[in-house]
Amino acid sequence: MKKSIFYHAGCPVCISAEHDIISLIGSGNVEIIHLGNDRNRIEEAEKAGVKSVPALVTPNGNVLHINFGASMEDVKK
């Protein structure tokens, strides 16, 4: 089974959402991407449809924007 991908930027909103996502779906079912530390994945996130973080991309390609931590433009700075 393909994993979901959780993109975030490390802010408190993102970290809280990360903990909730892991609690809900399990760490084995989600890949965690910290875009502040892994900047080469920003383009991938944008191509997947991520407009702001935190966001969860499901295995079938749906993007679930969770709360609002930062826009992708802010992440790129």
mmCIF file of the N, C-alpha and C atoms, coordinates in Angstrom:
data_MODEL
# 
_entry.id   MODEL 
# 
loop_
_atom_site.group_PDB 
_atom_site.id 
_atom_site.type_symbol 
_atom_site.label_atom_id 
_atom_site.label_alt_id 
_atom_site.label_comp_id 
_atom_site.label_asym_id 
_atom_site.label_entity_id 
_atom_site.label_seq_id 
_atom_site.pdbx_PDB_ins_code 
_atom_site.Cartn_x 
_atom_site.Cartn_y 
_atom_site.Cartn_z 
_atom_site.occupancy 
_atom_site.B_iso_or_equiv 
_atom_site.pdbx_formal_charge 
_atom_site.auth_seq_id 
_atom_site.auth_comp_id 
_atom_site.auth_asym_id 
_atom_site.auth_atom_id 
_atom_site.pdbx_PDB_model_num 
ATOM 1   N N  . MET A 1 1  ? 0.843  -1.187 0.000  1.00 0.00 ? 1  MET A N  1 
ATOM 2   C CA . MET A 1 1  ? 0.000  0.000  0.000  1.00 0.00 ? 1  MET A CA 1 
ATOM 3   C C  . MET A 1 1  ? 0.881  1.240  0.000  1.00 0.00 ? 1  MET A C  1 
ATOM 4   N N  . LYS A 1 2  ? 0.512  2.194  -0.813 1.00 0.00 ? 2  LYS A N  1 
ATOM 5   C CA . LYS A 1 2  ? 1.226  3.462  -0.892 1.00 0.00 ? 2  LYS A CA 1 
ATOM 6   C C  . LYS A 1 2  ? 0.927  4.305  0.356  1.00 0.00 ? 2  LYS A C  1 
ATOM 7   N N  . LYS A 1 3  ? 1.937  5.032  0.822  1.00 0.00 ? 3  LYS A N  1 
ATOM 8   C CA . LYS A 1 3  ? 1.782  5.874  2.013  1.00 0.00 ? 3  LYS A CA 1 
ATOM 9   C C  . LYS A 1 3  ? 1.214  7.246  1.660  1.00 0.00 ? 3  LYS A C  1 
ATOM 10  N N  . SER A 1 4  ? 0.580  7.867  2.640  1.00 0.00 ? 4  SER A N  1 
ATOM 11  C CA . SER A 1 4  ? 0.241  9.282  2.556  1.00 0.00 ? 4  SER A CA 1 
ATOM 12  C C  . SER A 1 4  ? 1.534  10.061 2.785  1.00 0.00 ? 4  SER A C  1 
ATOM 13  N N  . ILE A 1 5  ? 1.559  11.313 2.346  1.00 0.00 ? 5  ILE A N  1 
ATOM 14  C CA . ILE A 1 5  ? 2.712  12.179 2.581  1.00 0.00 ? 5  ILE A CA 1 
ATOM 15  C C  . ILE A 1 5  ? 2.223  13.409 3.324  1.00 0.00 ? 5  ILE A C  1 
ATOM 16  N N  . PHE A 1 6  ? 2.839  13.678 4.460  1.00 0.00 ? 6  PHE A N  1 
ATOM 17  C CA . PHE A 1 6  ? 2.496  14.844 5.270  1.00 0.00 ? 6  PHE A CA 1 
ATOM 18  C C  . PHE A 1 6  ? 3.617  15.864 5.116  1.00 0.00 ? 6  PHE A C  1 
ATOM 19  N N  . TYR A 1 7  ? 3.278  17.013 4.545  1.00 0.00 ? 7  TYR A N  1 
ATOM 20  C CA . TYR A 1 7  ? 4.240  18.100 4.353  1.00 0.00 ? 7  TYR A CA 1 
ATOM 21  C C  . TYR A 1 7  ? 4.023  19.157 5.426  1.00 0.00 ? 7  TYR A C  1 
ATOM 22  N N  . HIS A 1 8  ? 5.116  19.635 6.000  1.00 0.00 ? 8  HIS A N  1 
ATOM 23  C CA . HIS A 1 8  ? 5.012  20.724 6.973  1.00 0.00 ? 8  HIS A CA 1 
ATOM 24  C C  . HIS A 1 8  ? 6.287  21.543 6.980  1.00 0.00 ? 8  HIS A C  1 
ATOM 25  N N  . ALA A 1 9  ? 6.250  22.650 7.732  1.00 0.00 ? 9  ALA A N  1 
ATOM 26  C CA . ALA A 1 9  ? 7.389  23.570 7.759  1.00 0.00 ? 9  ALA A CA 1 
ATOM 27  C C  . ALA A 1 9  ? 7.991  23.728 9.149  1.00 0.00 ? 9  ALA A C  1 
ATOM 28  N N  . GLY A 1 10 ? 7.538  22.959 10.101 1.00 0.00 ? 10 GLY A N  1 
ATOM 29  C CA . GLY A 1 10 ? 8.138  22.979 11.426 1.00 0.00 ? 10 GLY A CA 1 
ATOM 30  C C  . GLY A 1 10 ? 7.536  23.952 12.416 1.00 0.00 ? 10 GLY A C  1 
ATOM 31  N N  . CYS A 1 11 ? 6.530  24.712 12.014 1.00 0.00 ? 11 CYS A N  1 
ATOM 32  C CA . CYS A 1 11 ? 5.909  25.660 12.947 1.00 0.00 ? 11 CYS A CA 1 
ATOM 33  C C  . CYS A 1 11 ? 5.076  24.899 13.980 1.00 0.00 ? 11 CYS A C  1 
ATOM 34  N N  . PRO A 1 12 ? 4.676  25.552 15.066 1.00 0.00 ? 12 PRO A N  1 
ATOM 35  C CA . PRO A 1 12 ? 3.888  24.863 16.090 1.00 0.00 ? 12 PRO A CA 1 
ATOM 36  C C  . PRO A 1 12 ? 2.585  24.241 15.558 1.00 0.00 ? 12 PRO A C  1 
ATOM 37  N N  . VAL A 1 13 ? 1.901  24.921 14.636 1.00 0.00 ? 13 VAL A N  1 
ATOM 38  C CA . VAL A 1 13 ? 0.678  24.374 14.042 1.00 0.00 ? 13 VAL A CA 1 
ATOM 39  C C  . VAL A 1 13 ? 1.012  23.076 13.301 1.00 0.00 ? 13 VAL A C  1 
ATOM 40  N N  . CYS A 1 14 ? 2.118  23.088 12.553 1.00 0.00 ? 14 CYS A N  1 
ATOM 41  C CA . CYS A 1 14 ? 2.531  21.918 11.779 1.00 0.00 ? 14 CYS A CA 1 
ATOM 42  C C  . CYS A 1 14 ? 2.916  20.746 12.677 1.00 0.00 ? 14 CYS A C  1 
ATOM 43  N N  . ILE A 1 15 ? 3.662  21.020 13.727 1.00 0.00 ? 15 ILE A N  1 
ATOM 44  C CA . ILE A 1 15 ? 4.104  19.958 14.632 1.00 0.00 ? 15 ILE A CA 1 
ATOM 45  C C  . ILE A 1 15 ? 2.912  19.328 15.338 1.00 0.00 ? 15 ILE A C  1 
ATOM 46  N N  . SER A 1 16 ? 1.969  20.144 15.758 1.00 0.00 ? 16 SER A N  1 
ATOM 47  C CA . SER A 1 16 ? 0.761  19.627 16.394 1.00 0.00 ? 16 SER A CA 1 
ATOM 48  C C  . SER A 1 16 ? -0.015 18.732 15.425 1.00 0.00 ? 16 SER A C  1 
ATOM 49  N N  . ALA A 1 17 ? -0.161 19.193 14.187 1.00 0.00 ? 17 ALA A N  1 
ATOM 50  C CA . ALA A 1 17 ? -0.869 18.403 13.175 1.00 0.00 ? 17 ALA A CA 1 
ATOM 51  C C  . ALA A 1 17 ? -0.120 17.107 12.881 1.00 0.00 ? 17 ALA A C  1 
ATOM 52  N N  . GLU A 1 18 ? 1.213  17.163 12.836 1.00 0.00 ? 18 GLU A N  1 
ATOM 53  C CA . GLU A 1 18 ? 2.012  15.956 12.602 1.00 0.00 ? 18 GLU A CA 1 
ATOM 54  C C  . GLU A 1 18 ? 1.719  14.907 13.666 1.00 0.00 ? 18 GLU A C  1 
ATOM 55  N N  . HIS A 1 19 ? 1.698  15.307 14.928 1.00 0.00 ? 19 HIS A N  1 
ATOM 56  C CA . HIS A 1 19 ? 1.420  14.366 16.016 1.00 0.00 ? 19 HIS A CA 1 
ATOM 57  C C  . HIS A 1 19 ? 0.029  13.767 15.876 1.00 0.00 ? 19 HIS A C  1 
ATOM 58  N N  . ASP A 1 20 ? -0.941 14.600 15.508 1.00 0.00 ? 20 ASP A N  1 
ATOM 59  C CA . ASP A 1 20 ? -2.310 14.106 15.337 1.00 0.00 ? 20 ASP A CA 1 
ATOM 60  C C  . ASP A 1 20 ? -2.414 13.131 14.164 1.00 0.00 ? 20 ASP A C  1 
ATOM 61  N N  . ILE A 1 21 ? -1.757 13.453 13.060 1.00 0.00 ? 21 ILE A N  1 
ATOM 62  C CA . ILE A 1 21 ? -1.789 12.565 11.885 1.00 0.00 ? 21 ILE A CA 1 
ATOM 63  C C  . ILE A 1 21 ? -1.183 11.215 12.244 1.00 0.00 ? 21 ILE A C  1 
ATOM 64  N N  . ILE A 1 22 ? -0.040 11.216 12.909 1.00 0.00 ? 22 ILE A N  1 
ATOM 65  C CA . ILE A 1 22 ? 0.600  9.961  13.296 1.00 0.00 ? 22 ILE A CA 1 
ATOM 66  C C  . ILE A 1 22 ? -0.297 9.168  14.240 1.00 0.00 ? 22 ILE A C  1 
ATOM 67  N N  . SER A 1 23 ? -0.953 9.850  15.164 1.00 0.00 ? 23 SER A N  1 
ATOM 68  C CA . SER A 1 23 ? -1.874 9.170  16.086 1.00 0.00 ? 23 SER A CA 1 
ATOM 69  C C  . SER A 1 23 ? -3.063 8.571  15.343 1.00 0.00 ? 23 SER A C  1 
ATOM 70  N N  . LEU A 1 24 ? -3.542 9.275  14.335 1.00 0.00 ? 24 LEU A N  1 
ATOM 71  C CA . LEU A 1 24 ? -4.725 8.823  13.602 1.00 0.00 ? 24 LEU A CA 1 
ATOM 72  C C  . LEU A 1 24 ? -4.443 7.690  12.626 1.00 0.00 ? 24 LEU A C  1 
ATOM 73  N N  . ILE A 1 25 ? -3.368 7.810  11.842 1.00 0.00 ? 25 ILE A N  1 
ATOM 74  C CA . ILE A 1 25 ? -3.160 6.820  10.787 1.00 0.00 ? 25 ILE A CA 1 
ATOM 75  C C  . ILE A 1 25 ? -1.924 5.945  10.987 1.00 0.00 ? 25 ILE A C  1 
ATOM 76  N N  . GLY A 1 26 ? -1.115 6.276  11.972 1.00 0.00 ? 26 GLY A N  1 
ATOM 77  C CA . GLY A 1 26 ? 0.064  5.467  12.282 1.00 0.00 ? 26 GLY A CA 1 
ATOM 78  C C  . GLY A 1 26 ? 1.292  5.891  11.503 1.00 0.00 ? 26 GLY A C  1 
ATOM 79  N N  . SER A 1 27 ? 2.434  5.831  12.155 1.00 0.00 ? 27 SER A N  1 
ATOM 80  C CA . SER A 1 27 ? 3.674  6.291  11.534 1.00 0.00 ? 27 SER A CA 1 
ATOM 81  C C  . SER A 1 27 ? 4.085  5.443  10.335 1.00 0.00 ? 27 SER A C  1 
ATOM 82  N N  . GLY A 1 28 ? 3.641  4.196  10.285 1.00 0.00 ? 28 GLY A N  1 
ATOM 83  C CA . GLY A 1 28 ? 3.973  3.336  9.159  1.00 0.00 ? 28 GLY A CA 1 
ATOM 84  C C  . GLY A 1 28 ? 3.183  3.627  7.902  1.00 0.00 ? 28 GLY A C  1 
ATOM 85  N N  . ASN A 1 29 ? 2.159  4.474  8.026  1.00 0.00 ? 29 ASN A N  1 
ATOM 86  C CA . ASN A 1 29 ? 1.287  4.776  6.896  1.00 0.00 ? 29 ASN A CA 1 
ATOM 87  C C  . ASN A 1 29 ? 1.487  6.172  6.320  1.00 0.00 ? 29 ASN A C  1 
ATOM 88  N N  . VAL A 1 30 ? 2.467  6.900  6.870  1.00 0.00 ? 30 VAL A N  1 
ATOM 89  C CA . VAL A 1 30 ? 2.667  8.275  6.421  1.00 0.00 ? 30 VAL A CA 1 
ATOM 90  C C  . VAL A 1 30 ? 4.160  8.602  6.365  1.00 0.00 ? 30 VAL A C  1 
ATOM 91  N N  . GLU A 1 31 ? 4.542  9.299  5.306  1.00 0.00 ? 31 GLU A N  1 
ATOM 92  C CA . GLU A 1 31 ? 5.904  9.824  5.193  1.00 0.00 ? 31 GLU A CA 1 
ATOM 93  C C  . GLU A 1 31 ? 5.855  11.279 5.624  1.00 0.00 ? 31 GLU A C  1 
ATOM 94  N N  . ILE A 1 32 ? 6.697  11.657 6.554  1.00 0.00 ? 32 ILE A N  1 
ATOM 95  C CA . ILE A 1 32 ? 6.722  13.026 7.077  1.00 0.00 ? 32 ILE A CA 1 
ATOM 96  C C  . ILE A 1 32 ? 7.821  13.797 6.350  1.00 0.00 ? 32 ILE A C  1 
ATOM 97  N N  . ILE A 1 33 ? 7.451  14.922 5.738  1.00 0.00 ? 33 ILE A N  1 
ATOM 98  C CA . ILE A 1 33 ? 8.405  15.768 5.018  1.00 0.00 ? 33 ILE A CA 1 
ATOM 99  C C  . ILE A 1 33 ? 8.410  17.154 5.654  1.00 0.00 ? 33 ILE A C  1 
ATOM 100 N N  . HIS A 1 34 ? 9.518  17.527 6.256  1.00 0.00 ? 34 HIS A N  1 
ATOM 101 C CA . HIS A 1 34 ? 9.706  18.868 6.824  1.00 0.00 ? 34 HIS A CA 1 
ATOM 102 C C  . HIS A 1 34 ? 10.351 19.704 5.720  1.00 0.00 ? 34 HIS A C  1 
ATOM 103 N N  . LEU A 1 35 ? 9.567  20.565 5.087  1.00 0.00 ? 35 LEU A N  1 
ATOM 104 C CA . LEU A 1 35 ? 10.045 21.330 3.937  1.00 0.00 ? 35 LEU A CA 1 
ATOM 105 C C  . LEU A 1 35 ? 11.114 22.352 4.291  1.00 0.00 ? 35 LEU A C  1 
ATOM 106 N N  . GLY A 1 36 ? 11.192 22.757 5.540  1.00 0.00 ? 36 GLY A N  1 
ATOM 107 C CA . GLY A 1 36 ? 12.261 23.653 5.963  1.00 0.00 ? 36 GLY A CA 1 
ATOM 108 C C  . GLY A 1 36 ? 13.612 22.945 5.960  1.00 0.00 ? 36 GLY A C  1 
ATOM 109 N N  . ASN A 1 37 ? 13.599 21.656 6.260  1.00 0.00 ? 37 ASN A N  1 
ATOM 110 C CA . ASN A 1 37 ? 14.829 20.862 6.282  1.00 0.00 ? 37 ASN A CA 1 
ATOM 111 C C  . ASN A 1 37 ? 15.090 20.144 4.964  1.00 0.00 ? 37 ASN A C  1 
ATOM 112 N N  . ASP A 1 38 ? 14.049 19.898 4.193  1.00 0.00 ? 38 ASP A N  1 
ATOM 113 C CA . ASP A 1 38 ? 14.155 19.131 2.954  1.00 0.00 ? 38 ASP A CA 1 
ATOM 114 C C  . ASP A 1 38 ? 13.608 19.977 1.799  1.00 0.00 ? 38 ASP A C  1 
ATOM 115 N N  . ARG A 1 39 ? 14.284 21.093 1.551  1.00 0.00 ? 39 ARG A N  1 
ATOM 116 C CA . ARG A 1 39 ? 13.802 22.096 0.597  1.00 0.00 ? 39 ARG A CA 1 
ATOM 117 C C  . ARG A 1 39 ? 13.706 21.568 -0.832 1.00 0.00 ? 39 ARG A C  1 
ATOM 118 N N  . ASN A 1 40 ? 14.443 20.533 -1.154 1.00 0.00 ? 40 ASN A N  1 
ATOM 119 C CA . ASN A 1 40 ? 14.380 19.976 -2.505 1.00 0.00 ? 40 ASN A CA 1 
ATOM 120 C C  . ASN A 1 40 ? 13.051 19.265 -2.775 1.00 0.00 ? 40 ASN A C  1 
ATOM 121 N N  . ARG A 1 41 ? 12.192 19.133 -1.767 1.00 0.00 ? 41 ARG A N  1 
ATOM 122 C CA . ARG A 1 41 ? 10.882 18.498 -1.944 1.00 0.00 ? 41 ARG A CA 1 
ATOM 123 C C  . ARG A 1 41 ? 9.757  19.525 -2.101 1.00 0.00 ? 41 ARG A C  1 
ATOM 124 N N  . ILE A 1 42 ? 10.083 20.824 -2.070 1.00 0.00 ? 42 ILE A N  1 
ATOM 125 C CA . ILE A 1 42 ? 9.066  21.869 -2.212 1.00 0.00 ? 42 ILE A CA 1 
ATOM 126 C C  . ILE A 1 42 ? 8.360  21.762 -3.562 1.00 0.00 ? 42 ILE A C  1 
ATOM 127 N N  . GLU A 1 43 ? 9.117  21.616 -4.635 1.00 0.00 ? 43 GLU A N  1 
ATOM 128 C CA . GLU A 1 43 ? 8.515  21.515 -5.965 1.00 0.00 ? 43 GLU A CA 1 
ATOM 129 C C  . GLU A 1 43 ? 7.593  20.299 -6.055 1.00 0.00 ? 43 GLU A C  1 
ATOM 130 N N  . GLU A 1 44 ? 8.008  19.196 -5.493 1.00 0.00 ? 44 GLU A N  1 
ATOM 131 C CA . GLU A 1 44 ? 7.179  17.982 -5.454 1.00 0.00 ? 44 GLU A CA 1 
ATOM 132 C C  . GLU A 1 44 ? 5.845  18.261 -4.764 1.00 0.00 ? 44 GLU A C  1 
ATOM 133 N N  . ALA A 1 45 ? 5.909  18.949 -3.620 1.00 0.00 ? 45 ALA A N  1 
ATOM 134 C CA . ALA A 1 45 ? 4.692  19.276 -2.874 1.00 0.00 ? 45 ALA A CA 1 
ATOM 135 C C  . ALA A 1 45 ? 3.771  20.161 -3.705 1.00 0.00 ? 45 ALA A C  1 
ATOM 136 N N  . GLU A 1 46 ? 4.336  21.155 -4.358 1.00 0.00 ? 46 GLU A N  1 
ATOM 137 C CA . GLU A 1 46 ? 3.526  22.054 -5.177 1.00 0.00 ? 46 GLU A CA 1 
ATOM 138 C C  . GLU A 1 46 ? 2.895  21.310 -6.352 1.00 0.00 ? 46 GLU A C  1 
ATOM 139 N N  . LYS A 1 47 ? 3.642  20.428 -6.981 1.00 0.00 ? 47 LYS A N  1 
ATOM 140 C CA . LYS A 1 47 ? 3.101  19.639 -8.097 1.00 0.00 ? 47 LYS A CA 1 
ATOM 141 C C  . LYS A 1 47 ? 1.969  18.730 -7.643 1.00 0.00 ? 47 LYS A C  1 
ATOM 142 N N  . ALA A 1 48 ? 2.029  18.298 -6.387 1.00 0.00 ? 48 ALA A N  1 
ATOM 143 C CA . ALA A 1 48 ? 0.967  17.455 -5.829 1.00 0.00 ? 48 ALA A CA 1 
ATOM 144 C C  . ALA A 1 48 ? -0.283 18.265 -5.500 1.00 0.00 ? 48 ALA A C  1 
ATOM 145 N N  . GLY A 1 49 ? -0.163 19.608 -5.491 1.00 0.00 ? 49 GLY A N  1 
ATOM 146 C CA . GLY A 1 49 ? -1.306 20.464 -5.203 1.00 0.00 ? 49 GLY A CA 1 
ATOM 147 C C  . GLY A 1 49 ? -1.293 21.129 -3.849 1.00 0.00 ? 49 GLY A C  1 
ATOM 148 N N  . VAL A 1 50 ? -0.202 21.007 -3.128 1.00 0.00 ? 50 VAL A N  1 
ATOM 149 C CA . VAL A 1 50 ? -0.103 21.632 -1.800 1.00 0.00 ? 50 VAL A CA 1 
ATOM 150 C C  . VAL A 1 50 ? 0.011  23.144 -1.969 1.00 0.00 ? 50 VAL A C  1 
ATOM 151 N N  . LYS A 1 51 ? -0.914 23.878 -1.337 1.00 0.00 ? 51 LYS A N  1 
ATOM 152 C CA . LYS A 1 51 ? -0.940 25.341 -1.396 1.00 0.00 ? 51 LYS A CA 1 
ATOM 153 C C  . LYS A 1 51 ? -0.457 25.974 -0.098 1.00 0.00 ? 51 LYS A C  1 
ATOM 154 N N  . SER A 1 52 ? -0.579 25.220 0.999  1.00 0.00 ? 52 SER A N  1 
ATOM 155 C CA . SER A 1 52 ? -0.136 25.690 2.305  1.00 0.00 ? 52 SER A CA 1 
ATOM 156 C C  . SER A 1 52 ? 0.188  24.461 3.148  1.00 0.00 ? 52 SER A C  1 
ATOM 157 N N  . VAL A 1 53 ? 0.951  24.687 4.196  1.00 0.00 ? 53 VAL A N  1 
ATOM 158 C CA . VAL A 1 53 ? 1.280  23.602 5.113  1.00 0.00 ? 53 VAL A CA 1 
ATOM 159 C C  . VAL A 1 53 ? 0.735  23.939 6.492  1.00 0.00 ? 53 VAL A C  1 
ATOM 160 N N  . PRO A 1 54 ? 0.377  22.952 7.255  1.00 0.00 ? 54 PRO A N  1 
ATOM 161 C CA . PRO A 1 54 ? 0.510  21.534 7.025  1.00 0.00 ? 54 PRO A CA 1 
ATOM 162 C C  . PRO A 1 54 ? -0.523 21.008 6.032  1.00 0.00 ? 54 PRO A C  1 
ATOM 163 N N  . ALA A 1 55 ? -0.118 19.979 5.286  1.00 0.00 ? 55 ALA A N  1 
ATOM 164 C CA . ALA A 1 55 ? -1.006 19.348 4.320  1.00 0.00 ? 55 ALA A CA 1 
ATOM 165 C C  . ALA A 1 55 ? -0.679 17.867 4.214  1.00 0.00 ? 55 ALA A C  1 
ATOM 166 N N  . LEU A 1 56 ? -1.710 17.083 4.008  1.00 0.00 ? 56 LEU A N  1 
ATOM 167 C CA . LEU A 1 56 ? -1.569 15.648 3.841  1.00 0.00 ? 56 LEU A CA 1 
ATOM 168 C C  . LEU A 1 56 ? -2.002 15.292 2.427  1.00 0.00 ? 56 LEU A C  1 
ATOM 169 N N  . VAL A 1 57 ? -1.124 14.621 1.692  1.00 0.00 ? 57 VAL A N  1 
ATOM 170 C CA . VAL A 1 57 ? -1.468 14.112 0.365  1.00 0.00 ? 57 VAL A CA 1 
ATOM 171 C C  . VAL A 1 57 ? -1.754 12.630 0.530  1.00 0.00 ? 57 VAL A C  1 
ATOM 172 N N  . THR A 1 58 ? -2.984 12.240 0.191  1.00 0.00 ? 58 THR A N  1 
ATOM 173 C CA . THR A 1 58 ? -3.406 10.852 0.366  1.00 0.00 ? 58 THR A CA 1 
ATOM 174 C C  . THR A 1 58 ? -2.843 9.978  -0.751 1.00 0.00 ? 58 THR A C  1 
ATOM 175 N N  . PRO A 1 59 ? -2.851 8.663  -0.569 1.00 0.00 ? 59 PRO A N  1 
ATOM 176 C CA . PRO A 1 59 ? -2.325 7.771  -1.600 1.00 0.00 ? 59 PRO A CA 1 
ATOM 177 C C  . PRO A 1 59 ? -2.995 7.935  -2.971 1.00 0.00 ? 59 PRO A C  1 
ATOM 178 N N  . ASN A 1 60 ? -4.251 8.366  -2.993 1.00 0.00 ? 60 ASN A N  1 
ATOM 179 C CA . ASN A 1 60 ? -4.909 8.553  -4.291 1.00 0.00 ? 60 ASN A CA 1 
ATOM 180 C C  . ASN A 1 60 ? -4.771 9.975  -4.825 1.00 0.00 ? 60 ASN A C  1 
ATOM 181 N N  . GLY A 1 61 ? -3.956 10.803 -4.169 1.00 0.00 ? 61 GLY A N  1 
ATOM 182 C CA . GLY A 1 61 ? -3.626 12.126 -4.686 1.00 0.00 ? 61 GLY A CA 1 
ATOM 183 C C  . GLY A 1 61 ? -4.460 13.283 -4.175 1.00 0.00 ? 61 GLY A C  1 
ATOM 184 N N  . ASN A 1 62 ? -5.388 13.034 -3.276 1.00 0.00 ? 62 ASN A N  1 
ATOM 185 C CA . ASN A 1 62 ? -6.141 14.144 -2.686 1.00 0.00 ? 62 ASN A CA 1 
ATOM 186 C C  . ASN A 1 62 ? -5.246 14.910 -1.721 1.00 0.00 ? 62 ASN A C  1 
ATOM 187 N N  . VAL A 1 63 ? -5.375 16.238 -1.740 1.00 0.00 ? 63 VAL A N  1 
ATOM 188 C CA . VAL A 1 63 ? -4.602 17.090 -0.833 1.00 0.00 ? 63 VAL A CA 1 
ATOM 189 C C  . VAL A 1 63 ? -5.539 17.601 0.248  1.00 0.00 ? 63 VAL A C  1 
ATOM 190 N N  . LEU A 1 64 ? -5.206 17.293 1.485  1.00 0.00 ? 64 LEU A N  1 
ATOM 191 C CA . LEU A 1 64 ? -5.984 17.744 2.636  1.00 0.00 ? 64 LEU A CA 1 
ATOM 192 C C  . LEU A 1 64 ? -5.178 18.821 3.352  1.00 0.00 ? 64 LEU A C  1 
ATOM 193 N N  . HIS A 1 65 ? -5.619 20.064 3.202  1.00 0.00 ? 65 HIS A N  1 
ATOM 194 C CA . HIS A 1 65 ? -4.948 21.173 3.879  1.00 0.00 ? 65 HIS A CA 1 
ATOM 195 C C  . HIS A 1 65 ? -5.488 21.224 5.302  1.00 0.00 ? 65 HIS A C  1 
ATOM 196 N N  . ILE A 1 66 ? -4.580 21.175 6.260  1.00 0.00 ? 66 ILE A N  1 
ATOM 197 C CA . ILE A 1 66 ? -4.935 21.068 7.670  1.00 0.00 ? 66 ILE A CA 1 
ATOM 198 C C  . ILE A 1 66 ? -4.582 22.367 8.364  1.00 0.00 ? 66 ILE A C  1 
ATOM 199 N N  . ASN A 1 67 ? -5.618 23.043 8.894  1.00 0.00 ? 67 ASN A N  1 
ATOM 200 C CA . ASN A 1 67 ? -5.369 24.300 9.584  1.00 0.00 ? 67 ASN A CA 1 
ATOM 201 C C  . ASN A 1 67 ? -4.568 25.213 8.652  1.00 0.00 ? 67 ASN A C  1 
ATOM 202 N N  . PHE A 1 68 ? -3.887 26.183 9.140  1.00 0.00 ? 68 PHE A N  1 
ATOM 203 C CA . PHE A 1 68 ? -3.035 27.012 8.289  1.00 0.00 ? 68 PHE A CA 1 
ATOM 204 C C  . PHE A 1 68 ? -1.809 27.398 9.072  1.00 0.00 ? 68 PHE A C  1 
ATOM 205 N N  . GLY A 1 69 ? -0.661 26.925 8.623  1.00 0.00 ? 69 GLY A N  1 
ATOM 206 C CA . GLY A 1 69 ? 0.609  27.262 9.251  1.00 0.00 ? 69 GLY A CA 1 
ATOM 207 C C  . GLY A 1 69 ? 1.362  28.265 8.433  1.00 0.00 ? 69 GLY A C  1 
ATOM 208 N N  . ALA A 1 70 ? 1.505  27.984 7.115  1.00 0.00 ? 70 ALA A N  1 
ATOM 209 C CA . ALA A 1 70 ? 2.253  28.862 6.212  1.00 0.00 ? 70 ALA A CA 1 
ATOM 210 C C  . ALA A 1 70 ? 1.884  28.554 4.761  1.00 0.00 ? 70 ALA A C  1 
ATOM 211 N N  . SER A 1 71 ? 1.882  29.590 3.935  1.00 0.00 ? 71 SER A N  1 
ATOM 212 C CA . SER A 1 71 ? 1.664  29.376 2.512  1.00 0.00 ? 71 SER A CA 1 
ATOM 213 C C  . SER A 1 71 ? 2.939  28.792 1.913  1.00 0.00 ? 71 SER A C  1 
ATOM 214 N N  . MET A 1 72 ? 2.819  28.191 0.756  1.00 0.00 ? 72 MET A N  1 
ATOM 215 C CA . MET A 1 72 ? 4.009  27.659 0.089  1.00 0.00 ? 72 MET A CA 1 
ATOM 216 C C  . MET A 1 72 ? 4.975  28.790 -0.271 1.00 0.00 ? 72 MET A C  1 
ATOM 217 N N  . GLU A 1 73 ? 4.463  29.965 -0.556 1.00 0.00 ? 73 GLU A N  1 
ATOM 218 C CA . GLU A 1 73 ? 5.336  31.113 -0.839 1.00 0.00 ? 73 GLU A CA 1 
ATOM 219 C C  . GLU A 1 73 ? 6.190  31.448 0.381  1.00 0.00 ? 73 GLU A C  1 
ATOM 220 N N  . ASP A 1 74 ? 5.590  31.382 1.568  1.00 0.00 ? 74 ASP A N  1 
ATOM 221 C CA . ASP A 1 74 ? 6.352  31.623 2.805  1.00 0.00 ? 74 ASP A CA 1 
ATOM 222 C C  . ASP A 1 74 ? 7.401  30.538 3.014  1.00 0.00 ? 74 ASP A C  1 
ATOM 223 N N  . VAL A 1 75 ? 7.057  29.305 2.691  1.00 0.00 ? 75 VAL A N  1 
ATOM 224 C CA . VAL A 1 75 ? 7.986  28.180 2.864  1.00 0.00 ? 75 VAL A CA 1 
ATOM 225 C C  . VAL A 1 75 ? 9.214  28.354 1.965  1.00 0.00 ? 75 VAL A C  1 
ATOM 226 N N  . LYS A 1 76 ? 9.022  28.905 0.778  1.00 0.00 ? 76 LYS A N  1 
ATOM 227 C CA . LYS A 1 76 ? 10.118 29.072 -0.186 1.00 0.00 ? 76 LYS A CA 1 
ATOM 228 C C  . LYS A 1 76 ? 11.117 30.148 0.223  1.00 0.00 ? 76 LYS A C  1 
ATOM 229 N N  . LYS A 1 77 ? 10.738 31.035 1.120  1.00 0.00 ? 77 LYS A N  1 
ATOM 230 C CA . LYS A 1 77 ? 11.627 32.153 1.515  1.00 0.00 ? 77 LYS A CA 1 
ATOM 231 C C  . LYS A 1 77 ? 12.800 31.674 2.321  1.00 0.00 ? 77 LYS A C  1 
# 
